[in-house]
Amino acid sequence: MAKEAGVGQGVLYRHFPTRLELAFAVFDEDWTDYETLSASPDPEAFGCLWSLIIDKTIDEAAFVEMVVDARRNATSYDGAERMRALLGPPLARAQDAGLADPRLTVNDVMLAQRMAFGIVVTATDTTDLRGQVQQALTVVGLLPPIGNRDGLWRG
């Protein structure tokens, strides 16, 4: 990772003494993007937020795994509560606009993200992770295809 960033490993660890602190720093950038989408009054913001969450789950699975492990030990970590607070308003706007199934809850969305993460970390063939996640979530009927703009979110 330090090579990809163009810095030495020593420099990286000077700023982030543990892998967990590095993961949290990466997630802090993600939270800014999530907060921006959550605050958007556009009823389609939920679909954009959902797509971003799935993209990050797939692209940053190693960081997600570190945070999941840390959450078990760091009881003060509030990521789940923060995510619930971010998902609620745009989900409600999407439901009010008829873009999301009115029965869908924030807990359903968070469960779907956990399912997506499980698919990513257990995949033996990683050539089309997005396709695999999309297929699984569509099959179980929790959420529409990632990036869907056709209004298929209705139940």
KOLRORO-917767 format. One record per residue: residue in one letter; chain; x, y, z of N, C-alpha, C, CB in turn. Coordinates in steps of 0.05 Angstrom, whole numbers, padded with zeros to 5 digits. Atoms other than C-alpha are relative to their C-alpha. Glycine has a CB too. Layout:
(a; A; (X; Y; Z); (X; Y; Z); (X; Y; Z); (X; Y; Z))
...
//
This chain:
(m; A; (00016; -00024; 00000); (00000; 00000; 00000); (00017; 00025; 00000); (-00019; 00000; 00024))
(a; A; (-00018; -00023; -00001); (00057; 00048; 00016); (00011; 00005; -00028); (00022; -00004; 00020))
(k; A; (-00010; -00003; 00027); (00085; 00034; -00054); (-00020; 00014; -00018); (00008; -00027; -00012))
(e; A; (00022; -00012; 00016); (00018; 00051; -00086); (-00003; 00030; 00006); (-00026; -00015; 00005))
(a; A; (00003; -00028; -00007); (00017; 00117; -00048); (00025; 00016; -00007); (-00006; 00002; 00030))
(g; A; (-00024; -00014; 00007); (00088; 00133; -00070); (00016; 00009; 00024); (-00006; 00023; -00017))
(v; A; (-00015; -00007; -00024); (00116; 00136; 00001); (00012; -00026; 00011); (-00018; 00014; 00021))
(g; A; (-00012; 00023; -00014); (00160; 00091; 00043); (-00018; -00010; 00022); (00027; 00007; 00011))
(q; A; (00016; 00012; -00021); (00129; 00044; 00093); (00004; 00015; 00027); (00006; -00030; 00003))
(g; A; (-00006; -00014; -00025); (00163; 00082; 00150); (-00016; 00026; 00002); (00029; 00007; 00001))
(v; A; (00016; -00025; 00001); (00129; 00147; 00129); (-00029; -00006; 00006); (00003; 00015; -00027))
(l; A; (00028; 00008; -00004); (00062; 00112; 00126); (-00005; -00006; 00029); (-00007; -00024; -00017))
(y; A; (00004; 00008; -00028); (00070; 00082; 00196); (00005; 00022; 00019); (00017; -00024; 00006))
(r; A; (-00004; -00023; -00018); (00094; 00148; 00225); (-00027; 00015; 00003); (00022; 00019; -00012))
(h; A; (00026; -00013; -00001); (00026; 00177; 00207); (-00022; -00018; 00010); (-00007; 00010; -00028))
(f; A; (00020; 00020; -00008); (-00014; 00114; 00220); (00014; -00023; 00014); (-00017; -00010; -00024))
(p; A; (-00016; 00021; -00014); (00019; 00072; 00275); (-00011; -00028; -00002); (00001; 00008; 00029))
(t; A; (00012; 00026; 00003); (-00030; 00015; 00265); (-00016; -00002; -00026); (-00019; -00007; 00024))
(r; A; (00016; 00004; 00025); (-00065; -00015; 00205); (-00029; 00010; 00005); (-00001; -00030; -00008))
(l; A; (00027; -00009; -00006); (-00131; 00001; 00240); (-00003; 00030; -00003); (-00008; -00009; 00028))
(e; A; (00001; -00029; 00002); (-00115; 00075; 00244); (00001; 00008; -00030); (00024; 00013; 00015))
(l; A; (00000; -00005; 00028); (-00099; 00073; 00170); (-00027; -00005; -00013); (00022; -00017; -00014))
(a; A; (00027; 00007; 00010); (-00165; 00039; 00155); (-00020; 00021; 00007); (-00009; -00027; 00011))
(f; A; (00019; -00021; -00009); (-00203; 00091; 00196); (00005; 00026; -00016); (00003; 00005; 00029))
(a; A; (-00006; -00024; 00016); (-00167; 00147; 00158); (-00012; -00003; -00028); (00031; 00004; -00003))
(v; A; (00013; 00004; 00026); (-00190; 00116; 00092); (-00030; 00003; 00002); (00008; -00028; -00011))
(f; A; (00029; -00002; -00003); (-00260; 00109; 00118); (-00010; 00029; 00006); (-00009; -00018; 00022))
(d; A; (00008; -00028; -00004); (-00261; 00182; 00141); (-00005; 00014; -00026); (00021; 00014; 00017))
(e; A; (00004; -00012; 00026); (-00254; 00203; 00069); (-00026; -00010; -00012); (00023; -00007; -00019))
(d; A; (00025; 00012; 00010); (-00310; 00155; 00050); (-00025; 00013; 00014); (-00001; -00030; 00005))
(w; A; (00022; -00012; -00015); (-00355; 00185; 00105); (-00008; 00027; -00011); (00007; 00002; 00029))
(t; A; (00006; -00026; 00011); (-00349; 00253; 00074); (-00017; -00003; -00025); (00027; 00015; -00007))
(d; A; (00016; 00005; 00024); (-00375; 00226; 00008); (-00028; -00009; 00007); (00014; -00021; -00018))
(y; A; (00026; 00010; -00009); (-00431; 00189; 00044); (-00017; 00023; 00011); (00003; -00022; 00021))
(e; A; (00015; -00022; -00012); (-00451; 00251; 00083); (-00011; 00019; -00022); (00017; 00015; 00019))
(t; A; (00008; -00018; 00022); (-00454; 00293; 00019); (-00025; -00011; -00014); (00023; 00004; -00020))
(l; A; (00023; 00013; 00013); (-00501; 00243; -00015); (-00024; -00001; 00018); (00008; -00028; -00009))
(s; A; (00022; 00002; -00019); (-00543; 00234; 00047); (-00015; 00026; 00003); (00010; -00009; 00027))
(a; A; (00012; -00027; -00003); (-00555; 00309; 00052); (-00014; 00010; -00025); (00022; 00020; 00008))
(s; A; (00013; -00009; 00025); (-00578; 00315; -00020); (-00030; -00003; 00001); (00012; -00015; -00024))
(p; A; (00029; 00002; -00001); (-00652; 00330; -00026); (-00011; -00017; -00024); (-00013; 00027; -00001))
(d; A; (00009; 00015; 00023); (-00655; 00291; -00092); (-00009; -00028; 00009); (00023; -00003; -00021))
(p; A; (00010; 00026; -00008); (-00698; 00228; -00083); (00018; -00023; -00011); (-00028; -00004; -00010))
(e; A; (-00018; 00020; 00010); (-00647; 00190; -00125); (00026; -00002; 00015); (00006; 00005; -00030))
(a; A; (-00025; 00000; -00015); (-00592; 00205; -00075); (00004; -00027; 00014); (-00001; 00022; 00021))
(f; A; (-00003; 00026; -00013); (-00607; 00139; -00039); (00013; -00020; -00019); (-00027; -00010; 00010))
(g; A; (-00012; 00018; 00019); (-00591; 00100; -00102); (00029; 00005; -00005); (-00015; 00001; -00026))
(c; A; (-00028; -00007; 00003); (-00527; 00138; -00111); (00017; -00007; 00025); (00003; 00031; -00005))
(l; A; (-00014; 00007; -00025); (-00508; 00128; -00038); (00004; -00030; 00001); (-00016; 00010; 00024))
(w; A; (-00001; 00029; 00000); (-00524; 00054; -00043); (00022; -00010; -00019); (-00027; -00012; -00007))
(s; A; (-00020; 00009; 00019); (-00481; 00046; -00105); (00028; 00006; 00010); (-00005; 00015; -00027))
(l; A; (-00026; -00008; -00010); (-00423; 00083; -00072); (00008; -00019; 00023); (00000; 00029; 00010))
(i; A; (-00006; 00018; -00023); (-00428; 00039; -00009); (00009; -00027; -00011); (-00025; -00003; 00018))
(i; A; (-00007; 00026; 00011); (-00426; -00024; -00052); (00027; 00002; -00014); (-00022; -00010; -00020))
(d; A; (-00026; -00004; 00013); (-00368; 00003; -00094); (00022; -00001; 00021); (00001; 00026; -00016))
(k; A; (-00020; -00001; -00021); (-00329; 00018; -00030); (00003; -00028; 00013); (-00007; 00021; 00021))
(t; A; (-00001; 00026; -00012); (-00347; -00050; -00001); (00017; -00019; -00017); (-00028; -00012; 00004))
(i; A; (-00015; 00017; 00019); (-00318; -00084; -00063); (00029; 00009; -00002); (-00013; 00000; -00027))
(d; A; (-00027; -00011; 00005); (-00258; -00038; -00074); (00017; 00001; 00024); (-00002; 00027; -00013))
(e; A; (-00016; -00004; -00024); (-00237; -00031; -00002); (-00006; -00022; 00020); (-00006; 00027; 00013))
(a; A; (00007; 00022; -00017); (-00255; -00100; 00026); (00020; -00005; 00022); (-00004; -00025; -00017))
(a; A; (-00020; 00004; -00020); (-00189; -00106; 00063); (-00004; 00019; 00023); (00028; 00002; -00012))
(f; A; (00004; -00020; -00021); (-00203; -00041; 00101); (-00026; -00007; 00015); (-00001; 00028; -00012))
(v; A; (00026; 00007; -00013); (-00275; -00063; 00115); (00005; -00022; 00019); (-00021; -00007; -00021))
(e; A; (-00005; 00023; -00017); (-00249; -00128; 00143); (00015; 00008; 00026); (00016; -00021; -00015))
(m; A; (-00015; -00009; -00024); (-00200; -00092; 00190); (-00019; 00015; 00019); (00022; 00019; -00009))
(v; A; (00019; -00014; -00017); (-00256; -00047; 00215); (-00019; -00019; 00013); (-00015; 00022; -00016))
(v; A; (00018; 00019; -00011); (-00303; -00105; 00225); (00013; -00014; 00024); (-00009; -00021; -00021))
(d; A; (-00015; 00013; -00021); (-00250; -00141; 00266); (00004; 00019; 00024); (00027; -00010; -00010))
(a; A; (-00005; -00019; -00022); (-00234; -00078; 00306); (-00026; 00006; 00015); (00011; 00026; -00012))
(r; A; (00026; -00007; -00012); (-00308; -00064; 00319); (-00006; -00020; 00023); (-00022; 00000; -00021))
(r; A; (00006; 00020; -00020); (-00311; -00129; 00358); (00015; 00007; 00026); (00009; -00028; -00010))
(n; A; (-00016; -00006; -00023); (-00256; -00103; 00405); (-00003; 00029; 00009); (00029; -00005; -00006))
(a; A; (00003; -00029; -00007); (-00268; -00027; 00402); (-00029; 00006; 00002); (00014; 00017; -00022))
(t; A; (00028; -00004; -00003); (-00336; -00020; 00431); (-00009; 00029; -00003); (-00008; -00009; 00028))
(s; A; (00007; -00028; 00003); (-00332; 00055; 00424); (-00004; 00008; -00029); (00021; 00018; 00013))
(y; A; (00002; -00006; 00028); (-00331; 00051; 00348); (-00030; 00003; -00007); (00014; -00021; -00018))
(d; A; (00028; -00006; 00005); (-00397; 00082; 00323); (-00007; -00001; -00030); (-00007; 00027; 00011))
(g; A; (00004; 00001; 00029); (-00394; 00065; 00249); (-00028; -00009; -00008); (00019; -00019; -00013))
(a; A; (00027; 00010; 00007); (-00460; 00026; 00248); (-00021; 00021; 00005); (-00006; -00026; 00015))
(e; A; (00020; -00021; -00006); (-00498; 00082; 00282); (00003; 00023; -00019); (00004; 00010; 00029))
(r; A; (-00004; -00022; 00019); (-00467; 00134; 00236); (-00012; -00008; -00027); (00031; 00006; -00004))
(m; A; (00011; 00009; 00026); (-00487; 00093; 00175); (-00030; 00000; 00001); (00011; -00028; -00007))
(r; A; (00029; -00001; -00002); (-00558; 00085; 00200); (-00011; 00028; -00002); (-00009; -00012; 00028))
(a; A; (00008; -00028; 00001); (-00563; 00160; 00210); (00002; 00011; -00029); (00016; 00017; 00019))
(l; A; (-00004; -00010; 00028); (-00537; 00172; 00139); (-00020; -00012; -00019); (00028; -00006; -00009))
(l; A; (00018; 00014; 00019); (-00582; 00121; 00105); (-00029; 00008; 00004); (00003; -00030; 00004))
(g; A; (00029; -00005; -00006); (-00648; 00140; 00139); (-00012; 00022; -00017); (-00003; 00007; 00028))
(p; A; (00013; -00022; 00015); (-00663; 00208; 00107); (-00002; -00005; -00030); (00015; 00026; 00005))
(p; A; (00003; 00004; 00029); (-00646; 00191; 00034); (-00018; -00024; -00006); (00028; -00004; -00013))
(l; A; (00018; 00022; 00005); (-00682; 00124; 00040); (-00029; 00010; 00002); (00005; -00023; 00021))
(a; A; (00027; -00010; -00003); (-00744; 00160; 00065); (-00008; 00017; -00024); (-00002; 00017; 00026))
(r; A; (00006; -00016; 00024); (-00740; 00210; 00007); (-00005; -00018; -00024); (00023; 00020; -00006))
(a; A; (00004; 00018; 00023); (-00733; 00153; -00043); (-00027; -00014; 00003); (00023; -00021; -00001))
(q; A; (00026; 00013; -00004); (-00793; 00118; -00012); (-00023; 00019; -00005); (-00002; -00011; 00029))
(d; A; (00021; -00020; 00005); (-00835; 00181; -00013); (-00004; 00006; -00029); (00007; 00027; 00015))
(a; A; (00001; -00005; 00029); (-00818; 00190; -00087); (-00008; -00025; -00015); (00026; 00010; -00010))
(g; A; (00007; 00025; 00013); (-00838; 00118; -00101); (00024; -00015; -00013); (-00021; 00005; -00021))
(l; A; (-00024; 00013; 00011); (-00766; 00098; -00118); (00010; -00023; 00016); (00022; 00021; -00003))
(a; A; (-00009; 00022; -00017); (-00757; 00050; -00061); (-00024; -00013; 00013); (00020; 00009; 00022))
(d; A; (00021; 00015; -00012); (-00801; -00004; -00032); (-00006; 00012; 00028); (00007; -00030; 00002))
(p; A; (00006; -00012; -00026); (-00837; 00027; 00028); (00005; -00018; 00024); (-00029; 00010; 00001))
(r; A; (-00005; 00019; -00022); (-00825; -00036; 00068); (00030; -00002; 00007); (-00010; -00028; -00008))
(l; A; (-00029; 00001; -00003); (-00749; -00029; 00061); (00008; 00017; 00024); (00015; 00009; -00025))
(t; A; (-00009; -00015; -00024); (-00716; -00008; 00127); (00030; 00004; -00002); (-00007; -00015; 00026))
(v; A; (-00029; -00005; -00001); (-00647; 00019; 00142); (00014; -00026; 00008); (00007; 00023; 00020))
(n; A; (-00012; 00026; -00008); (-00632; -00048; 00176); (00001; -00019; -00023); (-00016; -00012; 00023))
(d; A; (-00001; 00017; 00024); (-00650; -00084; 00111); (00024; 00008; -00017); (-00026; 00002; -00015))
(v; A; (-00022; -00010; 00016); (-00601; -00040; 00074); (00027; -00008; 00011); (-00002; 00031; -00004))
(m; A; (-00025; 00007; -00013); (-00546; -00052; 00124); (00005; -00030; -00001); (00000; 00009; 00030))
(l; A; (-00003; 00029; 00003); (-00559; -00127; 00121); (00009; -00006; -00028); (-00027; -00014; 00006))
(a; A; (-00007; 00004; 00028); (-00554; -00124; 00045); (00030; 00007; -00004); (-00017; 00017; -00019))
(q; A; (-00028; -00007; 00002); (-00486; -00089; 00052); (00017; -00022; 00012); (00006; 00027; 00013))
(r; A; (-00015; 00022; -00012); (-00462; -00143; 00099); (00000; -00025; -00017); (-00012; -00007; 00028))
(m; A; (00001; 00023; 00018); (-00485; -00196; 00050); (00020; 00005; -00023); (-00028; -00004; -00011))
(a; A; (-00018; -00007; 00021); (-00447; -00160; -00005); (00029; -00004; 00008); (-00004; 00029; -00010))
(f; A; (-00027; 00004; -00011); (-00384; -00159; 00038); (00006; -00029; 00002); (00002; 00014; 00027))
(g; A; (-00004; 00029; -00002); (-00392; -00233; 00051); (00006; -00013; -00027); (-00024; -00014; 00013))
(i; A; (-00005; 00010; 00027); (-00395; -00247; -00023); (00028; 00008; -00009); (-00021; 00011; -00020))
(v; A; (-00026; -00010; 00008); (-00333; -00205; -00035); (00023; -00016; 00013); (00003; 00030; 00006))
(v; A; (-00022; 00012; -00014); (-00290; -00237; 00018); (00001; -00031; -00002); (-00001; 00007; 00030))
(t; A; (00000; 00029; 00003); (-00311; -00309; 00003); (00001; -00008; -00029); (-00025; -00011; 00012))
(a; A; (00000; 00007; 00028); (-00309; -00305; -00073); (00026; -00015; -00008); (-00003; 00025; -00018))
(t; A; (-00024; 00014; 00010); (-00262; -00355; -00106); (00007; 00011; -00028); (-00005; -00031; -00002))
(d; A; (-00005; -00013; 00026); (-00270; -00321; -00174); (-00007; 00029; 00003); (-00018; -00013; -00023))
(t; A; (00004; -00029; -00005); (-00260; -00246; -00167); (-00001; 00016; -00025); (00022; 00010; 00018))
(t; A; (00000; -00015; 00025); (-00265; -00228; -00240); (-00024; 00019; -00003); (00001; -00019; -00023))
(d; A; (00023; -00016; 00003); (-00335; -00200; -00234); (-00015; 00003; 00027); (-00020; -00011; -00021))
(l; A; (00012; -00002; -00026); (-00348; -00184; -00161); (-00026; 00017; 00000); (00020; 00012; 00020))
(r; A; (00024; -00017; 00001); (-00398; -00128; -00177); (-00023; -00016; -00011); (00005; 00025; -00017))
(g; A; (00022; 00016; 00011); (-00438; -00176; -00220); (-00010; -00021; 00020); (00010; -00014; -00025))
(q; A; (00008; 00020; -00020); (-00437; -00229; -00165); (-00017; 00013; 00022); (00025; -00014; 00011))
(v; A; (00015; -00014; -00021); (-00460; -00179; -00113); (-00027; 00008; -00010); (00016; 00025; 00010))
(q; A; (00026; -00009; 00011); (-00514; -00151; -00158); (-00019; -00024; -00003); (00005; 00013; -00027))
(q; A; (00016; 00024; 00004); (-00539; -00221; -00175); (-00011; -00010; 00027); (00016; -00022; -00014))
(a; A; (00009; 00010; -00026); (-00542; -00243; -00102); (-00021; 00018; 00012); (00023; -00003; 00018))
(l; A; (00019; -00018; -00013); (-00578; -00181; -00077); (-00026; 00002; -00016); (00012; 00028; 00002))
(t; A; (00024; 00000; 00016); (-00627; -00182; -00135); (-00016; -00026; 00005); (00007; 00003; -00030))
(v; A; (00013; 00026; -00004); (-00641; -00256; -00125); (-00016; -00001; 00026); (00020; -00023; -00001))
(v; A; (00014; 00001; -00026); (-00659; -00248; -00052); (-00020; 00022; 00003); (00020; 00002; 00023))
(g; A; (00021; -00021; 00000); (-00701; -00187; -00069); (00004; 00022; 00020); (-00026; -00012; 00004))
(l; A; (-00004; -00022; -00019); (-00669; -00141; -00018); (00002; 00027; -00013); (00025; -00006; 00016))
(l; A; (-00004; -00025; 00013); (-00648; -00088; -00066); (00002; -00004; -00030); (00026; 00014; 00010))
(p; A; (-00002; 00002; 00029); (-00649; -00073; -00140); (00029; -00001; -00009); (-00015; 00024; -00014))
(p; A; (-00027; 00000; 00010); (-00589; -00078; -00185); (00014; 00026; 00007); (00000; -00004; -00031))
(i; A; (-00017; -00023; -00007); (-00532; -00032; -00166); (-00002; 00021; -00023); (00029; -00008; 00005))
(g; A; (00001; -00021; 00020); (-00538; 00035; -00202); (-00026; 00001; -00015); (00023; -00003; -00018))
(n; A; (00026; 00001; 00014); (-00610; 00021; -00223); (-00014; 00028; 00001); (-00018; -00021; 00011))
(r; A; (00015; -00026; 00001); (-00647; 00084; -00245); (-00028; -00004; -00012); (00016; 00020; -00018))
(d; A; (00025; 00005; 00014); (-00709; 00050; -00273); (-00024; -00001; 00019); (00002; -00026; -00015))
(g; A; (00022; 00001; -00018); (-00752; 00053; -00211); (-00008; -00028; 00008); (-00024; 00013; -00012))
(l; A; (00006; 00028; -00008); (-00748; -00022; -00199); (00002; -00005; 00029); (00018; -00018; -00015))
(w; A; (-00003; 00003; -00029); (-00738; -00009; -00126); (-00027; -00004; 00013); (00013; 00025; 00012))
(r; A; (00027; 00003; -00012); (-00813; -00012; -00116); (-00006; -00030; 00003); (-00021; 00013; -00018))
(g; A; (00006; 00028; -00006); (-00839; -00076; -00085); (-00021; -00013; -00016); (-00006; -00003; 00028))
//
